[in-house]
Amino acid sequence: MIRTLEQRLDAKQPFDRIREQILVLKPLAASAVGRKTASELFKQFIDFNVELAVKSEESFTRGFIIHMQSVVAYLKYSEEK
């Protein structure tokens, strides 16, 4: 989903529309906690980072996306050990 949002931004979709879609990550995280497929800590992590991401286009592209890519890369690295 994050990659799709980045592509929409690259395609010149207004950030205000993308902001709405970024905010959808919060209820998705809450749903995952409700289904017991994610922890409350994960939800708090997503909530905090989404609030930072929606502040500006630069916060999203230079902060949120890079941060999430790093987290995913680390998780993949740690799973291989």
C-alpha positions in Angstrom: 0.0 0.0 0.0 2.8 2.5 0.8 4.5 1.8 -2.5 1.2 2.5 -4.3 0.8 5.8 -2.5 4.3 6.8 -3.5 3.5 5.9 -7.1 0.4 8.1 -7.0 2.5 11.0 -5.6 5.0 10.4 -8.4 2.1 10.6 -10.9 1.3 14.1 -9.5 -1.8 13.2 -7.5 -2.3 16.0 -5.0 -0.8 15.2 -1.5 -4.2 16.1 0.1 -5.7 13.1 -1.5 -2.8 10.9 -0.6 -2.9 12.1 3.0 -6.4 10.7 3.3 -5.1 7.3 2.1 -2.1 7.4 4.5 -4.6 7.9 7.4 -6.3 4.6 6.4 -3.2 2.8 7.8 -4.3 3.6 11.3 -7.6 1.6 11.2 -5.8 -1.1 9.3 -3.4 -1.4 12.2 -6.2 -1.4 14.7 -8.0 -4.1 12.7 -4.8 -6.2 12.8 -4.6 -5.9 16.6 -8.3 -6.9 16.8 -7.6 -10.0 14.7 -4.6 -10.7 16.9 -2.2 -10.7 13.9 -0.3 -7.6 15.3 0.5 -6.3 18.7 -0.7 -3.1 20.4 2.9 -1.9 20.1 2.7 -2.2 16.3 -0.5 -0.1 16.3 1.1 2.6 18.4 4.1 2.5 16.0 1.9 3.0 13.0 -0.3 5.6 14.6 2.7 7.7 15.6 4.4 7.4 12.2 1.3 8.1 10.3 0.7 11.3 12.2 4.2 12.4 11.2 3.7 11.3 7.6 0.6 13.4 7.0 2.2 16.7 8.0 3.7 17.3 4.5 4.7 15.6 1.3 8.3 15.8 2.4 7.5 14.1 5.7 5.9 11.3 3.8 8.6 10.9 1.1 11.8 11.7 3.0 10.7 10.4 6.4 7.9 7.9 6.4 8.7 5.9 3.3 12.4 5.6 4.0 11.7 4.7 7.7 9.3 2.0 6.7 11.7 0.6 4.1 14.4 0.4 6.8 12.1 -1.4 9.2 11.1 -3.9 6.6 14.7 -4.5 5.6 15.7 -5.0 9.2 12.9 -7.5 9.8 13.8 -9.5 6.8 17.5 -9.4 7.9 16.6 -10.6 11.4 14.4 -13.4 10.1 17.2 -14.8 8.1 19.4 -15.3 11.2 
